[in-house]
Amino acid sequence: MSETTKYLLDEERIPRHWYNIMADLPVPPAPPLHPGTLQPLGPDDLAPLFPMELIMQEVSTEREVPIPEPVRDVFKLWRPSPLMRARRLEKVLGTPAKIYYKYEGVSPAGSHKPNTAVPQAWYNAQAGIKKIATETGAGQWGSSMAFAGALFGIEVTVFQVRVSYDQKPYRRALMETYGAVCHPSPSPLTNSGRAILAKDPNHPGSLGIAISEAVEVAATHDDTKYALGSVLNHVLMHQTIVGQEAMVQMEMAGDDPDVIIGCTGGGSNFAGLSFPFLGQQLRGGKKRRIVAVEPSACPSLTRGKFAYDFGDTAHLTPLTKMHTLGSTFTPPGFHAGGLRYHGMAPLVSHLKELGLIEATAYTQTACFEAGVMFARAEGIVPAPEANHAVKAAIAEALRCKAEGRSEVILFNLSGHGHFDMAAYTNYLSGKLVDQAYDENELAMALSGLPSVPA
Amino acid sequence: MSETTKYLLDEERIPRHWYNIMADLPVPPAPPLHPGTLQPLGPDDLAPLFPMELIMQEVSTEREVPIPEPVRDVFKLWRPSPLMRARRLEKVLGTPAKIYYKYEGVSPAGSHKPNTAVPQAWYNAQAGIKKIATETGAGQWGSSMAFAGALFGIEVTVFQVRVSYDQKPYRRALMETYGAVCHPSPSPLTNSGRAILAKDPNHPGSLGIAISEAVEVAATHDDTKYALGSVLNHVLMHQTIVGQEAMVQMEMAGDDPDVIIGCTGGGSNFAGLSFPFLGQQLRGGKKRRIVAVEPSACPSLTRGKFAYDFGDTAHLTPLTKMHTLGSTFTPPGFHAGGLRYHGMAPLVSHLKELGLIEATAYTQTACFEAGVMFARAEGIVPAPEANHAVKAAIAEALRCKAEGRSEVILFNLSGHGHFDMAAYTNYLSGKLVDQAYDENELAMALSGLPSVPA
């Protein structure tokens, strides 16, 4: 019997619209608030940061938003992405469960991030924008935005969290190869950066700080807009092409997932895979378990507070209601840089509050153990972020084994680990340790949440 | 009009046989000689190094050799690989030429190398072999063999050229993630290694030395065989699935290549793409230009001598007639580690002597310039080796522009550059220099070629 089972779609099957879960929610999420007035935000408030088409997507409640043909055309460079059945992994685990994964590492930047970078760059280009400022942690997002910018003639400036800038030069090299300019953050180029550096010239940086810097540049330069790689409604919506493709591919496979799994930092790859399935359920379809997986060291969904908070450290962004560890919380350094964010997408948080999704957390050593097992069985070396989804999928498969159940598990293998091999070296040489976050720091960060009148 | 044009095949179209160009040659190549007796080699002479099935493939003159079904099944993890038309690059160049590329970077190890690593591991496993020793330069081959070993339960030991082992730890991390053991070469583990270290404890290593070490381990351990990632007939034959797929895909595109291009180190990715087309020509089909591209700093085909020589430094391997710079020649360090070999596949050399293929050489800075242009236009960052093919394809496209000709150019994009980003950083920061080889050293190495009675 064939051990390799791959489900490919013709490129005509690349979705023609994005799915907007706003249309199917039983209760709408709380509105974002203006950071100054604490009043609900209007589209015009966002105009300094985003082109109007993206702002309208951010607030849209239409179920289907058409994907522009030039954007679909770029997607054809790597999409539709494959759905694979992990038969060799099933065999290693001895599980009666069927494990499927959607593989997003086939994109030029190696992750799901170009799914939103490309439309964001295109809408900016359509609006006549020539420059985009953005932030990045380990560099998955920054390199995706750099790639998209190169395609549409947009100059991309990336503020990269300094610790990653220094320790992981290879994603920076990728950004620069695509023609982007990359600055370590905190930088002396912005007020936000200078304020941090004045207190601590050796500050390692954080996503919250890098966001402040990029937002500040966009807000203070007429020719520059801002782009974000996760968290926002329109970003999550752009990722739903992943789940839409997976639905067709699961039908080809003749299976229907009982459990759907994605790792969550800001929430976009998780939402991308799960929202189309969840929408089906909300419209009366099959109930499935949907599991968000986060790092134990930065557990916004499992340990954070559901409250209004800022998306950045300098408090330049709107306030959104989300699971947050507090915008001043600095998680310990770990390798899944893409999951090292204090907040969570408001939509993902809202669904968690409604009991429509579950959340769980794993340590990074447990996740790397799972990743190595996956690589040896299936050939693909996952990104440290994606290892969280791999770990949860393996845990579900072993539960199925213990319970003698043949459930169908589907997870998002959101990216490959080619730029993260130093982390694998650390793990394999026994040097990787699990640093817990500081409980006192978390308590302090949570006590500092902004107070918002009910 | 669509700018992305991708030609995908259903996995049923993965070739069912390898194409053996030996069947179509107008003149047979010179036989390999035993290093001791200088007499033509028999299959038994190779038995300490390879399982008999691979030896029979090495000497076969059958046109079609069936691919075992379990090997095809593993290929389905990433094959058929895509054929793309590089329309965005054509636009940047303003050329009337049509540029197509076959993209082999979609494999788990990121290059064409698993195309032969998988069957080699499988035939060894079928023969009951539990251990394989091999060598690697930058690590493309070592990581591919490690991947294949993991799938078939074979322990893989890799001797990695020391300079790469030290400077490029990330492919080593990939090998180790797949479960292989990696030693810097020259190592104290073999006689060949110890002899080199006695003369120079800081010797940077070379592919020739690493081959000696791996061959020695295989020859002196009953439970261990040897595997080579290029040069040999059976290895080149395994790569012909690339060209067979490309022929079908070019038909889908409604075009027929006038020029076929591949980079050459040992010759396998070049042969893999071009031999099926060349075979067609040898059987009376269309005559095409077939261009091998090598680094100016290690120019075996363009500056080497066509003569019998050893494949390794310690002279443990058979003698083969090939274009060689001499087995003692150490090329200057450059980033395309996979092209840093003193010799060339005997079959490629033979075809060059017969005037059936052309050869050209480019400096590494010219190749990186081409690679960056390609990445910004097409999204994929090529491996430094593949940049040589990109450079030649661009040069042909610009020639077409100058001549006003709309030729069809096809090249093999044999791998991605995710593990080579330090080289891109060097290039982008202006630090990359072109080191020429030492003419005196080349003259000396060539004067030391073994004398073989005619």
Interface residues (C-beta under 8 A of the other chain):
Chain A: S2 E3 T4 T5 K6 L8 D10 E11 D73 V74 F75 K76 L77 W78 M84 R88 V106 P108 A109 G110 F147 A150 L151 P169 Y170 R171 R172 A173 L174 E176 T177 Y178 G179 V372 A375 R376 A377 E378 G379 I380 V381 H416 H418 F419 M421 A422 Y424 T425 L428
Chain B: S2 E3 T4 T5 K6 L8 D10 E11 D73 V74 F75 K76 L77 W78 M84 R88 V106 P108 A109 G110 F147 A150 L151 P169 Y170 R171 R172 A173 L174 E176 T177 Y178 G179 V372 A375 R376 A377 E378 G379 I380 V381 H416 H418 F419 M421 A422 Y424 T425 L428
